[in-house]
Every structure is written in C-alpha cells, then in structure tokens.
Amino acid sequence: MLSTAALLADTPPQLLPARELMAFTLASHILLVPFGVALPFITVLMHYRALRRDDAVALQLARRWSAVMAVQFAIGVVTGTVLSFELGLLWPGMMGRWGDVFGLGFGVEAWAFFLEAILIAIYLYGWRRLKPWTHFWLAVPLPLTALMGAFGIIAANSWMNTPQGFRLDADGNPVDVDVRQSIFTPIFGPEYWHFVVAMFLTAGYVVAGVYAVGWLRGRRDRYHRLGFTLPFTVAAILTPVQFMLGDSAARAVFHKQPVKFAAMELVWKTDTHVPEYMFGRLNSDGTISGGLKIPQLDSILAGFKPSTKVTGLTSVPAADRPNAVQATIAHWAFDIMVTIGSLLILLALWYGWCWLRHRDLPRSRWFFRCAAVAGAACLVTVECGWIATEVGRQPWIVYNHMRVSEAVTDTGAGSLWAMLGVVIVVYVAVFASFLAVVLKMRTRWRIADESLVAAPPPETDTPYGPRSEPESASAGRAGGAS
C-alpha cells in the first residue's frame, strides 16, 4: 500500500480519474463487442439452415436475432463513439505523437462500422421485400465487416503492446513510418485470433444460455431446442480451439513482453524451474501470499521444459514495471480467464459425448444449468482478458516508449471526476434502455407464440414478400368486391 501511495504521489493528479473513466467506458463497451462481432455470423448461419432445409422455425429465429442484433448495434454506436472521443480527449500525448503511426487501425475500424451499418439496414429491410436467397447473400458480407472492425482495433492495440514500423528522429518523434509493419506487429496474429474466437465463443454461449433458461422452465419445444443447439454447437467446437489459441497468445507475451508475462505469472526474479501460482497476491518485497503453488509448472508452460528461464519483474527498474497491486490484478484476471476456459472445455466435452452417443442433447438439468451460466462466465473472461492485457502493460501506454502519465490530458482532476459521474449515469440509462427493449421484444414474441392456434406457421406474416395488410383493410376490400 505504501509503494502504491508513493507511486500515485509522483503522477499527475488527473491520471487516476482519466484511467477510471477510460476503464469504465471500455469495460462497458466490451460487453457488447461479442454480439457485434459474432451475432451476425450466428444469425446468418441460422438463416442458411432455414433456407437450405426449408425450416420455418429456423427462419423465425434468424429474423428475431436480427432484430436484437440491430438494437445491440445501436447501443454499440453510443459506447464506441464515446471511446473514440476519449482516446483524443484523455490521452492527447499519445494520439498527438503516435497517431500517424498506428492510427490506420482506427480508420479501418471506422470503414468497417460504416459498412456494417449499411448491411444491417439492408438485412432488416429485406426480410419481406427480397427473394429468399438474394436476401441471404446480401447478408453474407455482414460477418466479414465485423471481423474487419476487430482487425482495426486489434491492430491498434497490438501496436501499443509491441510498437514497431517507425524510426525516431533526433527529437524523439516517430518518422519513416512503415504501415505494414505498424499493423502486423509480432503479437498481432496471436492477439487477433484469440480475440475473435473469444467473441464467437462468448456470443454462442450467451445466446444458447437464453434458450437453456427457457428449457429449464419447461419450454422444450423445437423453437427452444434449435435456438439452443446451433449457437451452443458453435461455441462448443470453438472452446478447445480457443484454449490452444490462448496458450499461443500467452507464449507470444512471454517472448515479446517478458515483463508483462512476469506480472501475469507473479514472477519476481529471473530464474529457471519457476513455479506456477494459481491466484495468490504479490507483496512489495517479492513474496507471494496465498494461492496454490505448483512447482516448475510456469517454466514448463512457457518453454515446454523445467529449465526454461522466465524473466522476472526485477529485471527492469521499479519505475518501468507494474507495481505489486497491478501485477496481482493482472495475475488474477489471467487466472480467472484460464479457470473459466478450462471449465468450459469440460462442458463442451459433456455436450459432445452425449451428442456422439445419442445424437441428442444431454438430459441432465445440471447440464442446462451450466449452459445457462456459461454465457455470463464468458463475459467475465472477456473483461479479464482486457484487464490482463492493459494492466500488465503498465506503466506504459506505448510499450517501452511512452508512459501513461506522459500521455494524459492537462484537464483538471475535478472535471474528469465529474465527467466520470455523468458518464456512469448516462451508461446506466443506456444499458437499462437496451435491456428494456430486448425484454419487451422477448415478451411480445412469447405472447405471439402462445396465442397461435394448432399447427400454425411460426410467423403471422410471411418472412418474404410484401407486408400483410391490416385485417380491417382486407375485410373492407372483400366487402366491396362482394
């Protein structure tokens, strides 16, 4: 605590509120990112199944998911725009000095956002106005634009973690920018694929969890079965893939950001045969309190053998590394992410075993209870992944080139605290509105399903073709004809 207080005393007073404001807005926005990146793919996949098999229930699910996708996109516009402004307003030192080097990533993300907005509008507009397969093929580029947006953001973030593609002049300013190198940094590939698969996996488990709750409440019709099976299958297939990608990303951090790796694993001194600590707390003197110690495992995980040398936090001066509190935060975030990922593998294996043996869903209520919780657990892992990435990089905003304290705005701390209060109030209102709209749509759909007569079509209006006319107009025209 004393070292933390001393560190804060040496930093600008506006640094803490600026960090808190950025952390809150980023933590809020990232909850929506899995649906912006992966829900279009899941929706289009369900749409393809509907057309391929002439499945009216699948078509109904795709149509309803597209409505949720549009609402989510609108909320993401708000939170994403706030983040864009905050980068310039809170961290002008970074954007002013380094914007020409890594700013292309944000440009790519802006183009992706623009294209995604157009394609979502076409997709929603075309449900009753376009021919079935024409409508579907116009939706196929939608997931690609989502991947393009993720490409731009991860390109910018990976550059901040492993900056390259420039040369510093005599005044320390970047010149001779190589765009290709600034985008494709050493850690870009592992970080991008780890992030993208995490988004698909999270969206799959969250969507499936909604129908798992309905299944537990006794709604075991084909609508809930199909709504659960397709997204859960996508997530279950990707779960072991994500575990391997996560291992690859952690090893990339070990090679390219050794001090961050030391913080994530609580390695104090450079050594071989380094033990692995599950959880635990790092003290300012380098000792670790609590946690589960597994001898030599950290060296084995890093280099596949106990003799692997792991760089410790003391390999750099104290001012150039995360302090004990920051290292503990990054370590806990990393361990929570790994623990949840391991449990999700067990859930995916459970599902796969039952499907291969019986070609049916597991019959245990505990399976559906776990499936209902899996979505929320995945959102926790998404938050933990970004915490480990950002906190583990401290005190650098551009790794080994610019400190966070050098990039922060000159705006007074009081104004930033007030801004944080306003943003919290606005975000609570925005997310409450989002939940209210989604719950209202769910209630309307449920009432519509319960009011159907025996063996009806799943939609009161045909999904394609012109909109049906109100009953009064139809009756009046029929009366005139008679």
C-alpha positions in Angstrom: 0.0 0.0 0.0 2.9 2.4 0.8 4.5 1.8 -2.5 1.2 2.4 -4.3 0.7 5.6 -2.5 4.2 6.8 -3.3 3.7 6.0 -7.0 0.4 7.9 -7.1 2.2 10.9 -5.4 4.7 11.1 -8.3 2.0 11.1 -11.0 -0.3 13.9 -12.3 -3.5 14.3 -10.2 -5.6 13.8 -13.4 -4.1 10.4 -14.1 -6.3 8.4 -11.8 -9.7 9.9 -12.9 -8.6 9.6 -16.5 -7.8 6.0 -16.0 -11.0 5.3 -14.2 -13.0 7.0 -16.9 -11.3 5.0 -19.6 -11.6 1.8 -17.7 -15.3 2.2 -17.1 -16.2 3.1 -20.6 -14.1 0.3 -22.1 -15.4 -2.3 -19.6 -18.9 -1.3 -20.5 -18.4 -1.3 -24.3 -16.6 -4.6 -24.3 -19.7 -6.4 -23.0 -21.4 -5.5 -26.4 -18.4 -6.4 -28.6 -19.1 -10.2 -28.7 -22.5 -9.6 -30.1 -21.3 -7.0 -32.6 -18.6 -9.3 -33.9 -20.2 -12.8 -33.7 -24.0 -12.4 -33.6 -24.2 -11.5 -37.3 -22.4 -14.8 -38.1 -24.7 -16.9 -35.9 -27.8 -15.2 -37.3 -26.6 -15.8 -40.9 -25.8 -19.4 -40.1 -29.3 -19.9 -38.8 -30.7 -18.1 -41.8 -28.8 -20.5 -44.1 -30.2 -23.5 -42.3 -33.7 -22.2 -42.7 -33.4 -21.8 -46.4 -31.4 -24.9 -47.0 -33.9 -27.1 -45.1 -37.0 -25.1 -45.6 -37.2 -24.7 -41.9 -39.7 -22.1 -40.8 -38.7 -22.3 -37.1 -35.0 -21.5 -38.0 -36.2 -18.6 -40.2 -38.2 -17.3 -37.3 -35.1 -17.5 -35.0 -32.9 -15.7 -37.6 -35.4 -13.0 -38.0 -35.7 -12.3 -34.3 -32.0 -12.5 -33.8 -31.5 -9.9 -36.5 -33.8 -7.5 -34.5 -31.7 -8.0 -31.4 -28.6 -7.5 -33.5 -29.8 -4.2 -34.7 -30.7 -2.9 -31.2 -27.3 -4.0 -30.0 -25.6 -2.3 -32.9 -27.3 1.0 -32.0 -26.2 0.8 -28.4 -22.7 -0.1 -29.5 -22.6 3.1 -31.6 -23.1 5.1 -28.5 -20.5 3.4 -26.4 -18.0 3.0 -29.2 -18.2 6.7 -30.1 -17.5 7.7 -26.5 -14.4 5.6 -26.6 -13.2 7.2 -29.8 -13.5 10.7 -28.3 -11.9 9.6 -25.0 -8.7 8.5 -26.8 -8.2 12.0 -28.0 -9.5 13.9 -25.0 -7.9 11.8 -22.3 -4.7 10.8 -23.9 -3.6 13.7 -26.3 0.0 13.0 -25.7 -0.2 9.5 -27.2 -2.5 10.5 -30.1 -0.6 13.6 -30.9 2.8 11.9 -31.1 2.0 8.4 -32.3 -1.3 8.8 -34.1 0.4 8.9 -37.5 2.0 5.5 -36.8 -0.9 3.4 -35.5 -4.0 5.4 -36.4 -4.7 3.4 -39.6 -6.2 0.7 -37.4 -8.9 3.2 -36.3 -9.5 4.2 -39.8 -10.1 0.5 -40.8 -12.5 0.1 -37.9 -14.4 3.3 -39.0 -14.9 1.9 -42.5 -16.0 -1.4 -41.1 -18.5 0.3 -38.9 -19.8 2.3 -41.9 -20.2 -0.9 -44.0 -21.8 -2.8 -41.1 -24.4 -0.2 -40.6 -25.4 -0.3 -44.2 -25.6 -4.1 -44.4 -27.6 -4.3 -41.2 -30.1 -1.8 -42.6 -30.3 -3.8 -45.9 -30.7 -7.1 -43.9 -33.6 -5.8 -41.8 -35.3 -4.0 -44.7 -35.1 -7.1 -46.9 -37.0 -9.6 -44.8 -40.3 -9.1 -46.5 -39.1 -7.4 -49.7 -36.3 -9.5 -51.2 -36.2 -13.0 -52.7 -35.1 -15.6 -50.1 -31.6 -16.4 -51.4 -31.0 -12.8 -52.6 -31.7 -11.6 -49.1 -29.3 -14.2 -47.6 -26.4 -13.5 -50.0 -26.7 -9.8 -49.2 -26.2 -10.7 -45.5 -23.1 -12.8 -46.0 -20.7 -9.9 -46.0 -22.1 -8.7 -42.7 -19.9 -11.1 -40.5 -16.9 -10.1 -42.6 -17.4 -6.4 -41.8 -17.5 -7.4 -38.1 -14.2 -9.2 -38.5 -12.8 -6.2 -40.3 -13.7 -3.9 -37.4 -12.0 -6.3 -35.0 -9.0 -6.3 -37.3 -8.6 -2.5 -37.0 -9.0 -2.3 -33.2 -6.6 -5.2 -32.5 -4.1 -3.8 -35.0 -4.0 -0.6 -32.9 -3.9 -2.4 -29.6 -1.2 -4.9 -30.6 0.9 -1.9 -31.8 0.6 -0.3 -28.4 1.9 -3.6 -26.9 4.6 -4.3 -29.4 5.3 -1.0 -31.3 7.3 -1.1 -34.5 7.2 0.3 -38.0 8.9 3.7 -37.3 12.2 5.4 -36.6 12.8 8.1 -34.0 14.4 11.4 -35.1 16.8 13.5 -33.0 13.8 15.0 -31.1 12.3 11.6 -30.3 9.5 11.9 -32.8 8.5 8.9 -35.0 9.4 9.2 -38.7 9.7 6.9 -41.7 6.5 5.0 -40.8 6.1 1.6 -42.4 2.4 0.9 -42.5 2.7 -2.8 -43.0 5.0 -3.3 -40.0 2.9 -1.0 -37.8 -0.2 -3.1 -38.4 1.3 -6.6 -38.5 3.3 -6.4 -35.2 4.8 -9.5 -33.6 1.8 -10.0 -31.3 -0.9 -9.1 -33.8 -1.7 -12.6 -35.1 -2.0 -14.3 -31.7 -3.9 -11.4 -30.2 -6.3 -11.1 -33.1 -7.3 -14.7 -33.4 -7.5 -15.2 -29.7 -9.8 -12.1 -29.5 -12.0 -13.1 -32.5 -12.6 -16.7 -31.3 -13.3 -15.4 -27.8 -16.1 -13.2 -29.3 -17.6 -16.1 -31.3 -17.4 -18.4 -28.3 -18.9 -15.8 -25.9 -21.8 -14.9 -28.2 -22.6 -18.5 -28.8 -22.7 -19.3 -25.1 -24.8 -16.2 -24.3 -27.4 -16.9 -27.0 -27.6 -20.6 -26.1 -27.9 -19.6 -22.4 -31.1 -17.7 -23.1 -32.7 -20.8 -24.5 -31.2 -23.0 -21.8 -33.1 -20.9 -19.2 -36.3 -21.5 -21.2 -35.6 -25.2 -21.4 -35.2 -25.3 -17.6 -38.6 -23.5 -17.2 -40.3 -26.2 -19.2 -40.4 -24.7 -22.7 -39.0 -27.7 -24.6 -40.4 -27.2 -28.0 -38.4 -27.2 -31.2 -38.0 -23.5 -31.1 -36.0 -23.6 -27.9 -34.2 -26.7 -28.9 -33.0 -25.2 -32.2 -32.3 -21.9 -30.6 -30.0 -23.6 -28.1 -28.4 -26.2 -30.3 -26.9 -24.1 -33.1 -25.1 -21.4 -31.1 -24.0 -23.9 -28.4 -22.6 -26.2 -31.0 -20.6 -23.3 -32.5 -19.3 -22.3 -29.0 -18.5 -26.0 -28.1 -16.5 -26.5 -31.2 -14.5 -23.3 -30.7 -13.8 -23.9 -26.9 -10.8 -26.3 -27.3 -9.6 -24.2 -30.2 -9.7 -21.1 -28.0 -7.7 -22.9 -25.3 -4.9 -23.6 -27.8 -5.0 -20.0 -29.1 -4.9 -18.7 -25.6 -1.8 -20.7 -24.9 -0.2 -19.4 -28.1 -1.1 -15.8 -27.1 0.4 -16.3 -23.6 3.6 -17.7 -25.1 3.8 -14.7 -27.5 3.6 -12.4 -24.5 6.4 -14.5 -22.9 8.7 -13.8 -25.8 7.7 -10.3 -26.8 6.6 -8.7 -23.4 8.5 -10.6 -20.8 7.8 -8.1 -18.0 4.1 -8.3 -18.7 4.3 -12.1 -18.6 6.1 -11.8 -15.2 3.3 -9.7 -13.9 0.6 -12.1 -15.1 2.5 -15.1 -13.5 3.8 -13.3 -10.4 7.5 -14.0 -11.3 9.7 -11.8 -9.1 13.2 -12.8 -10.1 14.5 -14.2 -13.3 15.1 -17.9 -12.9 14.6 -21.4 -14.2 12.3 -24.1 -12.7 9.8 -21.3 -11.9 6.7 -22.5 -10.1 3.1 -21.6 -11.2 0.9 -19.8 -8.7 -2.8 -20.2 -9.1 -4.2 -16.9 -7.7 -2.3 -15.6 -4.7 -1.1 -12.0 -4.0 2.3 -10.4 -4.8 3.8 -8.3 -1.9 6.1 -5.4 -2.5 9.1 -7.4 -1.3 8.5 -10.1 -3.9 6.9 -12.7 -1.6 3.6 -14.2 -2.6 0.8 -14.6 -0.1 -1.8 -17.4 -0.6 -2.6 -19.1 -3.8 -1.8 -22.7 -5.0 1.9 -23.3 -5.8 2.7 -25.9 -8.5 6.5 -26.5 -8.7 8.2 -25.8 -12.1 5.0 -25.6 -14.0 5.5 -22.0 -15.1 8.7 -22.8 -16.8 7.2 -25.9 -18.4 4.2 -23.9 -19.8 6.5 -21.1 -21.1 9.1 -23.3 -22.8 7.9 -26.9 -22.5 10.7 -27.8 -20.1 11.6 -27.0 -16.5 14.9 -25.5 -17.4 13.2 -22.6 -19.3 14.4 -19.3 -18.0 11.5 -16.9 -17.1 12.2 -13.2 -16.9 11.2 -11.7 -13.5 9.8 -8.3 -12.6 13.1 -7.2 -11.0 14.8 -7.5 -14.4 13.8 -3.8 -15.0 13.8 -0.8 -12.7 10.7 -0.5 -10.4 9.5 2.6 -12.4 9.4 0.5 -15.6 7.2 -2.4 -14.4 3.8 -2.9 -12.9 3.7 -2.5 -9.1 2.7 -5.2 -6.8 -1.0 -4.3 -6.9 -1.1 -4.0 -10.7 0.7 -7.4 -11.0 -1.8 -9.0 -8.7 -4.7 -7.6 -10.7 -3.2 -8.8 -14.0 -2.5 -12.2 -12.4 -6.0 -12.7 -11.0 -7.5 -11.7 -14.3 -5.4 -14.1 -16.2 -6.1 -17.0 -13.7 -9.8 -16.4 -13.8 -9.8 -16.4 -17.6 -7.8 -19.7 -17.6 -10.0 -21.3 -15.0 -13.3 -20.5 -16.7 -11.8 -21.6 -20.0 -10.9 -25.0 -18.5 -14.4 -25.4 -17.1 -15.9 -24.6 -20.5 -13.9 -27.3 -22.1 -15.4 -29.8 -19.7 -18.9 -28.5 -20.6 -18.1 -28.8 -24.3 -16.9 -32.4 -23.8 -20.0 -33.2 -21.9 -22.1 -31.9 -24.8 -20.0 -33.7 -27.5 -20.1 -37.0 -25.7 -23.9 -37.0 -25.4 -24.3 -35.9 -29.0 -21.9 -38.6 -30.4 -23.5 -41.4 -28.3 -27.2 -40.5 -28.5 -27.5 -37.8 -31.2 -29.4 -35.8 -28.7 -28.9 -33.1 -26.1 -27.8 -34.1 -22.6 -30.9 -34.9 -20.4 -29.4 -33.7 -17.1 -30.8 -30.4 -15.7 -27.3 -29.7 -14.4 -26.1 -29.5 -18.0 -28.6 -26.8 -18.8 -27.9 -25.0 -15.6 -24.2 -24.9 -16.5 -25.1 -23.9 -20.0 -27.2 -21.0 -18.7 -24.3 -19.8 -16.6 -21.7 -20.2 -19.3 -22.6 -17.1 -21.2 -22.2 -14.8 -18.1 -18.9 -16.6 -17.4 -17.6 -15.9 -20.9 -18.4 -12.2 -20.4 -16.3 -12.3 -17.3 -13.4 -13.9 -19.2 -13.7 -11.1 -21.9 -13.3 -8.5 -19.2 -10.5 -10.4 -17.6 -8.6 -10.7 -20.9 -8.6 -7.0 -21.4 -7.6 -6.3 -17.8 -4.6 -8.7 -18.1 -3.6 -7.0 -21.4 -3.9 -3.4 -20.3 -2.9 -3.6 -16.6 0.0 -5.9 -17.3 1.5 -3.3 -19.7 1.7 -0.6 -17.0 3.2 1.9 -16.7 3.5 2.1 -20.5 0.7 3.3 -22.8 3.1 2.6 -25.7 5.3 -0.3 -24.5 8.8 0.9 -23.6 8.2 4.3 -25.5 5.7 6.4 -23.6 4.3 6.2 -20.1 0.6 6.6 -19.3 1.5 9.7 -17.2 3.2 11.3 -20.2 0.1 10.9 -22.4 -2.6 12.1 -20.0 -4.6 15.3 -20.6 -4.0 18.5 -18.8 -7.7 18.8 -17.8 -8.2 19.2 -14.1 -8.8 16.1 -12.0 -12.1 17.6 -10.7 -13.5 18.0 -14.1 -12.6 14.4 -15.0 -14.2 13.0 -11.9 -17.4 15.0 -12.7 -17.2 13.6 -16.3 -17.0 10.1 -14.9 -20.1 10.7 -12.8 -22.0 11.9 -15.8 -20.8 9.0 -18.0 -21.9 6.5 -15.3 -25.4 8.0 -15.2 -25.7 8.1 -19.0 -24.4 4.5 -19.4 -26.8 3.2 -16.7 -29.7 4.8 -18.6 -28.4 3.5 -22.0 -27.9 -0.1 -20.8 -31.3 0.0 -19.0 -32.9 1.1 -22.2 -31.2 -1.7 -24.1 -32.4 -4.3 -21.6 -35.9 -2.9 -21.6 -36.2 -3.0 -25.4 -34.8 -6.6 -25.5 -37.1 -7.8 -22.8 -40.1 -6.1 -24.4 -39.3 -7.8 -27.7 -39.0 -11.1 -25.8 -42.4 -10.6 -24.2 -44.0 -9.7 -27.4 -42.6 -12.8 -29.2 -43.7 -15.0 -26.3 -47.2 -13.7 -26.4 -47.3 -14.1 -30.1 -46.2 -17.8 -29.8 -48.6 -18.6 -27.1 -51.6 -17.1 -29.0 -51.1 -19.2 -32.1 -53.7 -21.9 -32.9 -52.9 -25.5 -33.5 -50.2 -26.2 -36.2 -49.8 -22.6 -37.4 -46.9 -21.2 -39.3 -44.3 -19.8 -37.0 -44.9 -16.2 -38.2 -48.2 -14.4 -38.6 -46.7 -12.7 -41.6 -44.7 -14.5 -44.3 -41.0 -13.7 -43.9 -40.7 -12.8 -47.5 -42.8 -10.9 -49.9 -44.9 -7.8 -49.3 -46.2 -7.0 -45.8 -49.6 -8.3 -44.9 -52.3 -5.6 -44.8 -54.3 -4.9 -41.7 -57.4 -7.1 -41.3 -59.8 -4.1 -41.5 -58.5 -3.0 -44.8 -58.6 -6.6 -46.2 -62.2 -7.0 -44.9 -63.3 -3.7 -46.4 -61.9 -4.6 -49.8 -63.5 -8.0 -49.7 -66.9 -6.5 -48.8 -66.6 -4.1 -51.7 -65.9 -6.9 -54.1 -68.8 -8.9 -52.9 
